[in-house]
C-alpha cells in the first residue's frame, strides 16, 4: 500500500515537474516568437518607408526635374512676355514641389543616416528644425562617434525623431538641446524648455509614437529616462549599450 | 572656335536623362557623346567613349555615384566630374568635394547654370554655383560657432563619466574610491586623465567643462 502511495506521489511529482519545464519552454518559445515578430514588424515598416522614400525621390523628384526641363524648352521658343512670366511662376512652383518632395523623402529615410551615420543625421535633423524657424535647436556631440550597424543607428534616429516631434507638437517649448555622448555606450539627451511631460496624458498620436519608441528601445536593449526639470521643461535620456 | 566639350550623362532615370540630353544638345559648345543608367555602365561607357565631363547622379542602382566617383578619378584622371543630384545635404557636398569632384549641382539648376558650370570646370578646373556654396557655407559657419561640434576629439569612457559625475557632486578622492570600489590611486589617475581630456589645469576646470557640456546632472 505504502509502496503504491509513494509511487503515485513520485509519479505526480515527476509529472508536475515535466509539465512545469514544458510550460517554461513554451513561454520561452513564445517570448522568442514575440521578439521575432517585433523585429519583423519594424523591418517591414522600415523597408516600406524606404521604398516610398525612394519612389518620391527617384520617380516624383526626377519627373518634376524633367517637367522643369521641358518648361525651359517651351520658354526658349517663345518671345511672348506673358508666357515668359508664367514660365517663371511655374518653375518657382516646381522648385517648391521639389523641396517638399525632398523633405518628405528625407523624413521617411534620411540619406545622410545611411551614408554618413547617426551623428551627422541628428545634426541635420536639428539644423532643419532650427532653419524652419520653429525652435532654437542645437546639438553637441561629445566624444568620437563610431558608426554602428545601420539598424541600430536607424532605431536611435527614429526614437529621436519621435521625441522631437512630440516636443514640437505638445511641449510648447522654444528651445531644444540635443547631446550625444559617445563612450563605451551611446547616450542621447534631448532637453526642452516646454511645459513638461505628463505621463498619463495620452493623445492617440502620442500613444502610437510612444509605442514605437518602446519597441525600438526593446530592440536596442536600451533604457529611457524622463527627468522633469524643476524650473521648466523635460530632459529625456536614452542609454544604448553598444556591441563590441 | 573651341572644340565642343564632350559630355557623358549618368542618371538612372531615363526620362530625366533624355530631357537633359535634348536640352543640352541645343548648346553649340556641348557635345553629348554618351549616356549611362548606373555606375557600372558608366565605367564601361567611359572605357570606350572618350569624354571631357561627366554629369553624375548620386543615387543609382548597382554602383552609385558616391562609389563610382573615386573609381573614375583613379582610372580616368583627365575626366572632370560634375555631380548632378537631388541630394542637397551638406554632408554629401563636402564628402564629394573631399573625394575630388570638380562641381556639384542640384537637379533643378537652370540649364544655363549647368552649361556655365561645365564651361568653368573646363577652363579653371572646378566650379560651384551659388546654391551649393551657400549650403557649404552654412555648414562651416555652424561648426565654427560650436552649436555643432563634430570634430571634438574628447572621448569619455564609462568610468571617466562615473568619476566625473562624483567629482561634480563634490566627493573627495577617498569617497569616490569607496563608492566605485576602486583604489584612491586609480581615482587620482582618472582625475589627471579628466584634466588632460578637458584641457583644464585643475578639478574646477573639469567641473566647469562638465557643466558647460551638460555631462552631469545634480
Interface residues (C-beta under 8 A of the other chain):
Chain A: X57 X58 X59 X61 X62 X63 X64 X65 X66 X68 X69 X70 X72 X73 X76 X94 X95 X98 X102 X111 X112 X115 X116 X119 X120 X123 X124 X126 X127 X138 X139 X140 X141 X142 X143 X144 X145 X177 X179 X181 X182 X183 X184 X185 X189 X191 X227 X235
Chain B: X11 X12 X13 X15 X16 X19 X20 X22 X23 X26 X59 X66 X86 X87 X88 X89 X90 X91 X92 X95 X107 X108 X110 X111 X138 X142 X147 X148 X149 X150 X152 X153 X154 X155 X156 X157 X158 X160 X161 X213 X214 X215 X217
